[in-house]
Amino acid sequence: MEKILIADDEKDIASAIQIYLKAEGYETETAENGQVALEKVKAGGIDLVILDIMMPVMDGITAMAKIREFSNIPIILLTAKSEDTDKVLGLTVGADDYVTKPFNAMELIARVKAQVRRINWHAGEDAGQKKSDEVIKMGGICLNDSSKTVTLDGDEVSLTPKEFDILKLLMSKPSHVFSPKDIFEKVWNDTTVINENTVAVHIRHLREKLEIDPANPRYIKVVWGRGYEFSEQ
């Protein structure tokens, strides 16, 4: 069973989340600040992180940025309603999802399960359903939706879940222009906080990983004033 790290300096909240997750069969660990969370992720054995933004010693945004330097582990942010700016920053830095405090237990569990489904593709089922065997090949890029892997000229490329989802969306309709708003709504499944910069940062990271010359992309192109498209080459 997956092990989930809960990083929150409020012990009551961390304990409540532990109860919810253990009831679903997950293993849990806790961290009282971002520094401890970072050290536990580095030590290995953690499959997903639930990370509060406001913590002492090291805040959640800083911890996440440091984790992203070496790991693509799914990260769900815990944010307060007054922290919209930090929420957007978190998505830009590399969060896979977020839950707003005070949160509904069922919503949190649903978001955790959505991320766990992604890291458990090898089990052969996704939430009780057979996984798609869809493989999209264009140019030197091959995207396998069953194994959640991407290769470039035969070499595997490590993408975060959100980067994978953006690439899949673009490749699903080559030459179709997706606006930043379209991408955010479809990939983040959220219409409440739409930030074009978040999409732009993820597109930049994709280009750095997939393009020989990110400044002159072959595959992921900007259509000025409209959005992004995947070029069939």
Order of alpha helices (4+ residues) and beta strands (2+ residues): beta-alpha-beta-alpha-beta-alpha-beta-alpha-beta-alpha-beta-beta-beta-beta-beta-beta-alpha-alpha-alpha-beta-beta
